[in-house]
Amino acid sequence: MARIERDSIHAAPASLQGDEKLVATFAPDLHSYLKSNAILAVIAAAGGGVALVALGSPYPWTGPLAAILAIGLRAAFLKSEVMQEDWRMTTRRLLGPGGRIVPLSQVKEARTFLDAAQIVTKAGDKHLIKFQADPAATVSAILAARDARRPI
């Protein structure tokens, strides 16, 4: 499968500042990515089949087949790009793909959302750290780092 090259328009990952140290990296998990796409394909296949049966199509099998092929091709095409979307946590910030930066002091809450960790900032911005093997562990690490930075 062709590899998607990073576009020069997208921001490069943010650099560490001064005495800032890398604490953790949250890389996407291939198994979680494949599982998510398989679930999406099954749901789309069922929906396509039901819709074609409801419409009285003489070939209701074409909906599920098309859905599975479409989701499978999409997953294969986007895999190289998605697998590069690492989030890094430093002693002060979360550094995401596309130059996203979330100061730990601005993290209002973090929670699991399917196979992702959702970060909500005090300003209401939401970020997903997608396709985590253990999203609960990702959330725990972020909340622990945030709480360690709070003044007593």
N, C-alpha and C positions, 0 to 999 in steps of 0.2 A: 504494500500500500504506500502511496506517496506520502512523504513527510511534509507537513505544513511548516514553512519557515516563518519565523517571527517577523512581523511587519515593523518597519522602522518608525511608524507613526506611534506605536504603543510605547509607553514609558518603560525604561529599563528598571529592573528591581532597585529599590532604594538601598543606598549604602549605609553602613554603620557609622554612627557619629561618635567622635571623641572616645570616651571611656566605655561606650556601649558594647556589650558582649552578647553574642548569640547564645540563647538558652535552649531553644528547640526549633525543629523544622517539622512542619506538618505537610508531608507530601501526599498526593493522592494515591490511593491503593487500587491497583489494577483489578483485583477481585471484586471490590466494591463497585467499581466502574462497570464491569461486565454484568454484575448482578443487577444493578440499577437499570441498565439498558435491557436486560432480559425481562425484567418485570414490566418495563414500559412496553416492550414488544408484545408480551402476553395480553396486557390490558388493551392495547391498540388492536390486536388481532381479534379479541373477543368483541370489542366494539364494532369493528368493521364487519365481522360475520353477522352479528345481530342486526346491524343496520341493513345489510343486503337481504337478509331473510325478511325483515319487516317491509322492505320495499318490493318484495316478491321477485327478486333476481333469480334466474335459473342457475346462476353460478355463484352461490354465496361463499364458496371456498376462496374466491379471488381476493376478497377483503382481508381475511387473515394472512394469506400468503403475501399480499402487497405490504401489509403492515409490518410483518416480520422482516421482509427484505429491506424495506425503507429504514426501519430502526437499526437493523444490522449494518447496513451500508453507512448510515450516519455515524454510528458508534465507531466503526472502523476508520472512517475518514477523520473524525475529531480526536481519536485516541492520542495521537502524538502531541497535539496541542494541549489537551486536558491534562496529560501526565506531566506536563512542565509547570503546572500552576501550583507551585510550592508557596506556602506561607511560612514566614520565619518569625520567631518570637525572640526579641532581645530583652535586655533588662528593663527597657523602657517602652518598647513599641511592638506592634504587630506589623510586619511588612508583607504586603500581599502582591499578587501578580498585577501587572499594569501600573505599578508605581503606587498602589494603595498603601496608605499609612494610617494606622489606628494607634494613638497613644494609649498605653495600658490604663492611664489615669482617666481616660474618657470611656472606658468599657463600662456600660451600665449593667448589662447582663449577657450571659452566654448560655446557650441551651442547645440540646441536640435537635436536629430536624432531619429525620430519615437517616441517611448515611453522611450527614454533614453536621458541622458545628456552626451555629448561627451566632454572630456577634452583633449586639445592639449597642450603639454608642449613646451617650447622654444627649446628643443632638438628634437622635432618632435614626441615624444611618444604620443600615443593616448590611452585613457582609456574611457570605457563606464560605466556609472552608470545606469544599466539597470532596466527596468520595474518600472519607476517612475510614480506616479499618476499625477503629474504636473511637467513634465520635464523643463518647462520654469521657474518655481519657483526655481527649483534646480539650474539651470544655473544662475539665478539672484543672488541667495544666494552666490554661489561660486565667481562670478565676484565682488560682493560687498565686500566680505571678502578679495579677492585679492587686490582690489583697496584701501581698508582701510589700507593695509600693505605697500603700496608704499610710499616712501619718497616724501615730498612736494617740 
